[in-house]
């Protein structure tokens, strides 16, 4: 599995539906988020969008037209239905060799069976493999794309809270899970963090915590306020990162990202994290939360991605769905 910063052929999105459950009583502003993102990504790569129905396509085309996005030339619509729009987790995970691209179709159960039904979402990777006539690998293990982070050079980072959760693969041991990751993603070293941030209904996805930005550098979120319930668990993850070593025995370079603090809606804490950025060919799309730390986080990431523009996109409407820009995207590497 190539690193996210490796050259993309395209980005995959799944368009949200007003009938979906991801944005209760707050859907009106959501389609514009997808339309503006698709337009932005299309400047540097192709964009593929999963569409639920012909009626859904009419609404999608209207939103893309309103955003002046290049639909049909750079943005392509496909009749691949999914109930919810979190393409990082149900979409195709691409792996490649020097000569061939393939799709890994992990099983998907909507984050431990929390949000049924999810059978259509689970089928998306098979549709994509058929579209491009790619080989399809189907490991007998539940895995969401947001639960893993790779550096493209043999190392994978994940969390115990998610991958070892009994609502995913209760019949598998940690050793067996690690073997599936090695067999199907081509990694050798697997590193484990502990808990996810408070409010994350995925049981602790890594893409809200710690991300690779190059083969030897990680960014990780830290909470400076000791009274914040994220403070201790993020400090523990930072402690683990400091003790980890690269395959050559050297420590990883670890760069701290701030958090946007406590963000809630209707009494519910939201899993707002600057780590949920997406690395595209020409830009890095970072969620912004109308907080003073937005600018600090953007400056840190811009220093780490000197060849890309880091764009802080408003994400307050998006985070009500308990995810951000990494959660709604899935990269298709170039061969």
N, C-alpha and C positions, 0 to 999 in steps of 0.2 A: 504494500500500500504506500503510494508516494506521499510525501509531506504536502500539506495544504498549499505551501508557497511554491511548489513545483508548478510548471506551466500547465494551465487548464486548457482543455478544449471547450468546456462549457461549465455552467452552473445549473443545477436542477432546483426547481422550486415546486411546491404544491400549493395551489391557490386556496385561500380560506373560503369557507361557505357561511352564509348567514344562518344556515340550519345547524352549523357545528356548535360544539360546546366550549370552544376555546376562549371566546370573548363574550361572556354573558352580559347582555344589556349594554354592550359597548362596541358593536360591530361596525358602525357607520364610518369610522375613520380608518378602519383596518385595510380595505382594499387599496387605498392610496399608498400605504406603506409598501405593499408588494409591487405596485406599479412603478413607484419611484425607484425602488431597489432594482427591479428588472431593467429599467432604463439606464441606471448607473452602471450595472454590471455589463450591459450590452456594449458599452463603449470599449471594453477590453476582451470580451469573449462572447460566445453564443450563450443563450439562455433558453432552457427547456422548462416548460410549465405543465404540471399534471392538472388535468381538468376533470371535474366530476361528471358533467353531463352537457348536452348541447345547450341547455338553458344557462348553465353556469358559464359556458364559453361566451355567450352573448354579453354577460355582465363583465367578464374579464376583458374582452376586447374593448368595451366601452371605457373601462378604467385605464387601460393602456393607451387608448386614443387620447383621453383627457390628459394623461401625463406626457403626451407626445413621444411615446416610446416606439421603437422600430419593430413593431410586430410583423411577423412573417419573414422579415429579412434577417434580423438578428435574434428575434424572440419567437420561439416555436411552441405551439400548443399541442398537447397530446391527450387523447381520451383515456387517461389512466386514472381512475377515480380513487380517492382516499377521503376518509371522513374528516380528518383533521390535518392542519397544514404544516406539521413539523417534519419537514423532509429530511433533516439531518438524521432523524431516528428511524424512519420507515423507508427512506429512499435507498437507491443502489449505492453500495460501497464498491468502488472500482479498485482493482489491483492490476498490475501490469508486469510484464517481463520486457526484454528488449524488443520482442517482436509481436507481442500479443496483449490485448486488453481483455479483462474478464470482469464479471460481476459476482460479488459474494452476497448471497441472499440469506442473511441471518434471519432466524425466526423473530417475530415481533408480537408482543402481547400488551401493547399500550401501557408501558411502564408498570409492569407487575399486575396487569389486569384491572387497572384503576378506571379506565374509560372505554368500556366496550360499547359497540362492536369495533373490531379493528381488522377484520378479515380483508377488506379492500386495501387498507394501508399495507398490510403484509404482502400483498400481491405486486406492489409497485416495482420492486427490483426485477421480477420475472418479465414484466412488460418491457422494461428498459433493455434488458438483455436481448429479448426477441427483436426489438426495434433495430438494434445495431448488429444482430446476429453474433452476439458475444457468448463465449462459454459462461455457464452459470454454475457456481459452486453453492451448495446448500448445506451448510453445517447444521447438525442437530442441536443447536444452542440458541437461546434468546440473547440478542444483543442489540442495543441502540447505538447509532453512530456517535451521539453526543457523549457516550460513556467512555470513549477511547480517544487518545491523542497520540499521534506517531510523529517521529522526526525524519522518517524516510530513510534512515540509516540503521535500522534494526532495533530501535527502542520504542516501546509502547508504555504510556502512562495511563493509569485508571484509578478507580477508587474501590475500596472494600465495601463501602456502603451500598454501592450499586451492583457491581458484578457478583458479589458474594451474597446478595440479598436472596432469601429463600423464595421470594415472589418471582424470580426469574428462572433459575435453573437449580431447583432444590435437590435434584438427583446427582449433580456434578460437584466434585471436590474442587478446591482451588487449583490443585495440580492439573486436573482434567481441563478446567477452564483455560488455564495458561497454555496447555497443549493445543487446544483449538485455536487460540489466538496466534500461536506460532505457525500452525499448519496452514491457516487460511489467510493470514495477513502478512506472512513472510517476515515476522519479527523474531528477534532472539532474546532480547532483554525486556523483562516486564517489571515495571515499577508501580508500587501500590501506595496511594495516599489513603486517608481515612474517611472522614465525614464530608458531606456536601454542605452548602450554605443553607441557612434556615429559610424555609418557604419554597424550596425546590422540590416539586412533586415528583421528580424523576428518581428520588432516593440518592441524589449525590452525583450528578453528571460532572465529569472532569472539565467540560467546556465552560463551566461557571467558576472554576477554581484556578487551574493552572494550564498554560498552553506553551507548546514549543513555538519559538519564533525563528530559530535556525537549528542546525544539527546539535549544537552544544549549549543553547541558551533557552531558558524558560522564563516566562512571566507568571507571577502568582499573586493573587489578591491578598491583601492584609488589612485588618481592621484595627485602627489605633485606639479606639475607644474601649477601655476594659469593661465598661458597662454593657456593651453591645453583645448579644448572645452569639454573634459570629466570631468574636475576638479569640476565644480560647481554641475553638476548632481550627481556625485558620492558622493560629500560632503553632498548633500541633502539626499541621501539614507543612508549614515552613520548616519546622524542626526536622521532619522526615526528609524534605528536599535537601537540606544542608548535609544530611548524612549519606545521601545517595551518591553513587559514583558512576561515571561513564564506563563503558567496557574497557577503556585503556587505564582505568584507575583514577583518572582526574575527576575532581568535583565538577558538577554542572554549574554554569553561570546562571544565577537566579536574580531576576530583576523584579522588584516589588511594584505592584499596581495598587492604588488606593481603592476604596469602595465608595459608592454614593450614599453610604450610611443607611439609615432605616427608611424604607419606602413602603408605604402600605396603601391599600385601597379597600374600602368597605370593611375595615378592621382586619384585613388579611395582609401579613407581611409578604412582600413580593421579592423574588430572587434576583434582584437587580445586580448585575456584575459587568464591569468593563472587560472581563476576560471573555465575554461572549461575542467577540469580534469575528469577522469573516475575512480571510485573506483571498482576494481575487487577483487577477493578473496585473491590474494597474492600480487598484485601490485596496485599502483595508477599511472595512465598514465597521465602525465601533458604535455601540449603543450609547446614547447620551440621555441623561435623566434630569436635565435642568438643575444641576447641582454644581457648586464651585469646583468639585473634583473632576468634572467633565474635561476641562481644559488641561488639568494636570495629567490625566490618563492619556489624553490625545497626544500631548507632548512626549510622554514616555514612549508610546507606541511609534510615533513618527521617528524618534531617534533609533528605534529598532528596525524600522522598515524604510531606509533612506531612498530606495528606488520606487516606492509606492506612495501615493497620497493617502494619508489617514483621514477619513471623513467621519466626523461625529454626527450620526444621524439620530434625530429624535426618536426615542423608544418608549416613551411613557404609555402610549396606547398599546404598543406591542407587549410590554412586560406584564400587562394585565392578563395575557394568555399564559404567563409563567415561562416565557422564553424570550430570546432576542435574536440577533441577526445570524449567529452561528446555528441556532436551532432550526432556522427556516431554510437553510441552504445546504447543498451537497455538491461537492466539486467532482467534475469528470476530468481526469487528467488527460493531457495530450500524450499520444503514443510516440 
